[in-house]
């Protein structure tokens, strides 16, 4: 076993091609075995094994810098950079993260987790290198899915203008999470079967020189002809026009070929783009056959590839949303659905199959998704934009300027809100309540359970203005689902239990925790009013003031950062109305929360019923 002796990338420089190929097999086996127990981003990492070995046996890390876009494909990177044993606790509390993280290793040149940032970050490193007079190589590795994001093209444009020494490796596997969409995907598909750029260029030059009696003069004077022909014949033309030297496509599983290319391009002055063609899930047949299923996967049985799931669990919030949007769209032909490259993850896959003319996958382009929705809304369509909460942060300006400023009927459905678990700090949806409630005209809702999610979605698509519904990752709490939809009164809370000396005001997932907290307090002789606030904006002002006027204290509970969140909104309302009453707020602290299970992280944040009941009891100075 070679792998057990590899602790840093420099050791790869001593291995020959046969040994590197052997190591590729050992890496795959180790990744598959580990991820089958921990879950993780399996298929993209399997596809990048040879690419990682070719890069790390050519360049000298950590002096040379490699920036992995998103980080889905970086498991081999983690194992080869001194974290082989730590990899066994991948994505677990106290273990290593699922993405490159600067505080975790000197080899993690740039912290990632969201798509399309690598070229910008790498270009910044190259600019800093030149300012400081250093000479290291900087390499950005970006998947073709991330190339659908606008920031990638902004960075390419700037890199071509600056002409800094920068290597961009385009890892083209034909997929992001689900199948790629858009013109760039089609363009790359054509390139994969096109002739090599350098060969075409030389053939064209030879053709021009072969014209009798003209010779080299034609080569110098017929640039227009050459450029016109090159645009038709040469792959990578778009990158050449942006100022890059284009090389490829090359086989991303041929280590020798990639090493030869990397040795050559490291000597080129200016930006270079190396187009590498890989297979997502390479080396594990179930992942090769279903790369979307194994993009991000839970625990699974290696021989069969079957995901291990506990039976008898309630449906997930995502699946409930999926069924609800399909049912609503059947009755309301004005409803359209938009996703940013995640039809399966957001629950829009079935919608796309039933209503393809009303379904839009924009690629990894959340900003465009929101403004596209705004444009639809001006023309009589009610778009539902389904995005993970963490990714919706990228569309803040579009939500504010294009949707809210124009008061347009756009529904934003934020999946994975709150603490998401193993994906960690880059993926927690911990900030949406804070930024959404600052937007004039925005209605913000959070359901207490999966049944209320259906009614909130129905309320949102019938509301003639901007509305957001945020809901958590994973299963619901197991309540029955109503057969019909009920439209909720905007800004009206629901009192679940009444009486006592304190009021617990809760939103979303924290409503069930509030009820359990109240039961624990009742055993101590403390009776509580529990309110499902439903609406973070507008708040039920009447309800809040009524409980404030007759209670000793108010407690707020939310699975959002405390800064600027639901609890802050309640405190602001009480202050504005001149109410002086003790308020105890529960939520996520002012820090980035690392990975772990959702229950572990809620305990870490002090959000379990036991922890909250104890703190409430202390506040009231009761035994």
KAZI-V531303 format. One line per field, one symbol per residue. phi: phi as a letter, one per 20 degrees, with the letter a starting at -180 (. if undefined). psi: psi as a letter, one per 30 degrees, with the letter a starting at -180 (. if undefined). burial: 1 if it has 24 or more other C-alpha atoms within 12 Angstrom, else 0. Layout:
BEGIN
phi = ???
psi = ???
burial = ???
END
This chain:
BEGIN
phi = .fgfdedbfgfffeeefffffffgffffffffffffedmqeegffffdffgfffffededeeffdddefmogddffgfffdncfffffdgmdgneefecgbgfebfeefbfcrdemefffffffffffgffemecfeccddcfffffeeffffffggffffflffbdddeeddmbdeeffcofffffffffgdefffffffffffffffefgmdlfgfgeddfffffffffeeefmgffffeoeedcpfcffddffffffffffffeeenfcddeddcdfngncggfffcfffefccefbeffemffecfemefffgfffggffffffffecfeeccccdmcfffenegfgffecffddcdemfbfffgffgfffgffdoededddbfgfffgfdgffffeedfgelefcddddflfneeoffmgfdfeecfffeffeegnfeccbffbfffggfffffffeeeafbccdbefnffenefeffdddeefgmdeceebcondcdddccmfffffffffffffffendecedcefmdebffegffffffffcdfbdddcbdbfffmefffffffffffemedbfcdddaeffaeeffrfffffffgemdegfffffffgffelde
psi = jeeffjflffffffkleeeeeeeeeeeeeeeeeefffflaieeeeefgeeeeeeeffeljkgekkkjjkegfggeeeeefhggeefffhkglkfallflkkefekffjfkklfllgfeeeeeeeeeeeeeefglglkkkkjklfefffkeeeeeeeeeeeefhljkkkjjjjgglceakllleeeeeeeeeegllkeeeeeeeeeeeeffkkgebfeeeffheeeeeeeefefklgeeeefggkkkkakljggjeeeeeeeeeefffkklkkjjjkjlkkgkfjeeeeeifeegdjlaklkeefgkkjkklglllleeeeeeeeeeeefefjffklkkligieeefggeeeeeeiffgkjjgaiieeeeeeeeeeeefggkjkjjjkkeeffffgeeeeeefeeeghkikkjjjlhkbjfbffaeffkiffeeefeffjkfkkkljkflfefeeeeeeeefgkhlkkkkkllkalafglkkkflkkkkkkgkljjekllaflkjjlkbffeeeeeeeeeeeefggjkkkkkjfekfkklieeeeeeeefglelkkkklilkejgaeeeeeeeeeeeggkjkkkkkkaklilkkallleeeeeeeghgleeeeeeeeeeefhk.
burial = 00100101111100101011101111111111111111111111111111111111111111011111111111111111111101111111101111111000101111111111111111111110000000011111111111111111101111110011111111111111111111011011101100011001100110010000000000000000010001001111111101111111111111111110110011000111111111111111011101111111111101001010000000111111111111111000011111111111111111110010011111111111111111011000111111111111111101110111011111111111111111111111111111111110111111111111111111111111111111111111100010001001011111100100111111111111111111111000011111111111111110111011001111111111111111111110110000101111111110001111110011111111101111111001000
END
